[in-house]
Amino acid sequence: MKMDVPALQDFLTRVFPQVADDFEVITMTNSLAKIKLKISEKHLRPGGTVSGPSMFGLADVSAYLLILAQVGPKALAVTTNCSIDFMRKPVSECDLIAECRLLKLGKSLAVTDCLLYSEGDVAPVARASLTYSLPPF
């Protein structure tokens, strides 16, 4: 790995200060990232459930950090495709955890698969498949 947990958290703070406090890098390996979205009022929609855009953001940030852990701090890596299935309502006012797996890391594309969970729950609330375009190294 080219970036460990502290390096990734620092990268988020420097490059994306507007959202860095929302996310916590829990675990990072060569093929798996665990990232927490710290839920606050801004992530909730009417009725108190976590919004779809917030869940998409967690999947997207998780995939991005997992890829950066392997290739280094390449801020120009960008999402080229995302498909997300919302499977059940998240537990109200509970942080969300993404478990994101790296399925392929090629020269120009990376493919990931993420499962999102309410913290402490075993049933996923969403599943996302994301593809990233990588800048030339």
C-alpha positions as CSV (number, residue, x, y, z in Angstrom):
1,M,0.0,0.0,0.0
2,K,1.2,3.5,-0.8
3,M,-1.1,5.2,1.7
4,D,-2.0,4.0,5.2
5,V,-4.9,5.1,7.4
6,P,-3.3,8.3,8.8
7,A,-2.1,9.3,5.3
8,L,-5.6,8.8,3.9
9,Q,-7.3,10.8,6.7
10,D,-4.7,13.6,6.2
11,F,-5.3,13.6,2.4
12,L,-9.1,14.0,3.0
13,T,-8.4,16.9,5.4
14,R,-6.1,18.7,3.0
15,V,-7.9,18.0,-0.3
16,F,-11.6,17.8,0.8
17,P,-11.8,19.9,4.0
18,Q,-15.5,20.6,3.3
19,V,-16.4,16.9,4.0
20,A,-13.3,15.4,5.8
21,D,-14.9,15.6,9.2
22,D,-17.8,13.5,8.0
23,F,-15.7,10.4,7.3
24,E,-13.4,8.2,9.4
25,V,-11.0,5.7,7.8
26,I,-11.3,2.6,10.1
27,T,-9.4,0.0,8.2
28,M,-7.4,-0.2,5.0
29,T,-5.7,-3.2,3.4
30,N,-4.7,-4.0,-0.2
31,S,-8.2,-5.1,-1.1
32,L,-10.6,-3.8,1.6
33,A,-11.5,-0.5,3.1
34,K,-13.8,0.1,6.1
35,I,-15.0,3.7,6.2
36,K,-17.4,5.4,8.6
37,L,-19.9,8.1,7.7
38,K,-20.6,10.1,10.9
39,I,-24.3,10.8,10.6
40,S,-25.5,14.3,11.5
41,E,-28.7,16.3,10.8
42,K,-27.3,17.3,7.3
43,H,-27.4,13.6,6.3
44,L,-31.0,13.0,7.1
45,R,-34.1,13.4,4.9
46,P,-37.6,14.0,6.2
47,G,-38.7,11.2,8.5
48,G,-35.2,10.9,10.0
49,T,-33.6,8.3,7.6
50,V,-30.2,8.7,6.0
51,S,-30.6,10.2,2.5
52,G,-29.6,8.4,-0.6
53,P,-27.1,11.1,-1.6
54,S,-25.4,10.6,1.8
55,M,-25.2,6.8,1.2
56,F,-23.8,7.4,-2.3
57,G,-21.2,9.8,-0.9
58,L,-20.0,7.1,1.6
59,A,-19.7,4.5,-1.2
60,D,-17.9,7.0,-3.5
61,V,-15.5,8.2,-0.8
62,S,-14.8,4.6,0.3
63,A,-13.9,3.5,-3.2
64,Y,-11.8,6.6,-3.8
65,L,-9.8,6.1,-0.6
66,L,-9.3,2.4,-1.3
67,I,-7.9,3.1,-4.7
68,L,-5.7,5.9,-3.5
69,A,-4.3,3.6,-0.8
70,Q,-3.0,1.5,-3.7
71,V,-1.9,4.1,-6.2
72,G,-0.9,7.0,-4.0
73,P,-2.4,10.5,-3.6
74,K,-3.7,11.0,-7.2
75,A,-6.4,13.6,-6.7
76,L,-7.4,13.3,-10.4
77,A,-8.8,9.8,-10.0
78,V,-12.5,10.2,-10.9
79,T,-15.7,8.2,-10.7
80,T,-16.8,7.1,-14.2
81,N,-19.7,4.8,-13.2
82,C,-21.8,4.0,-10.1
83,S,-24.7,1.7,-9.6
84,I,-26.3,1.6,-6.2
85,D,-29.0,-0.6,-4.8
86,F,-30.8,0.7,-1.7
87,M,-32.0,-2.5,0.1
88,R,-33.4,-1.4,3.4
89,K,-33.8,1.6,5.6
90,P,-30.8,2.4,7.7
91,V,-31.1,2.4,11.5
92,S,-32.2,6.0,12.5
93,E,-29.5,8.3,13.8
94,C,-26.8,5.6,13.5
95,D,-23.5,6.0,11.7
96,L,-23.0,4.1,8.5
97,I,-20.1,1.8,7.7
98,A,-18.9,0.9,4.2
99,E,-17.0,-2.2,3.5
100,C,-15.5,-1.6,0.1
101,R,-13.5,-4.3,-1.9
102,L,-11.1,-3.7,-4.8
103,L,-12.1,-6.0,-7.6
104,K,-9.7,-4.8,-10.3
105,L,-6.9,-2.3,-10.4
106,G,-5.8,-1.8,-13.9
107,K,-3.7,0.9,-15.7
108,S,-6.6,3.2,-16.5
109,L,-9.6,1.8,-14.6
110,A,-10.3,0.5,-11.1
111,V,-13.5,-1.4,-10.1
112,T,-14.9,-1.7,-6.6
113,D,-17.9,-3.2,-4.8
114,C,-19.2,-1.6,-1.5
115,L,-21.6,-2.8,1.1
116,L,-23.1,-0.2,3.4
117,Y,-24.3,-1.1,6.9
118,S,-25.8,0.7,9.9
119,E,-23.1,0.5,12.5
120,G,-23.6,-2.6,14.6
121,D,-26.1,-4.2,12.2
122,V,-25.3,-7.2,10.0
123,A,-27.8,-6.6,7.2
124,P,-26.5,-4.3,4.5
125,V,-28.6,-1.2,3.7
126,A,-27.1,-0.6,0.3
127,R,-24.7,-2.1,-2.3
128,A,-22.8,-0.1,-4.8
129,S,-20.5,-0.9,-7.7
130,L,-18.1,1.9,-8.7
131,T,-15.6,2.3,-11.5
132,Y,-12.9,4.9,-11.4
133,S,-10.8,6.3,-14.2
134,L,-7.2,6.7,-13.2
135,P,-4.8,9.4,-14.4
136,P,-1.6,8.3,-16.2
137,F,1.1,7.4,-13.6
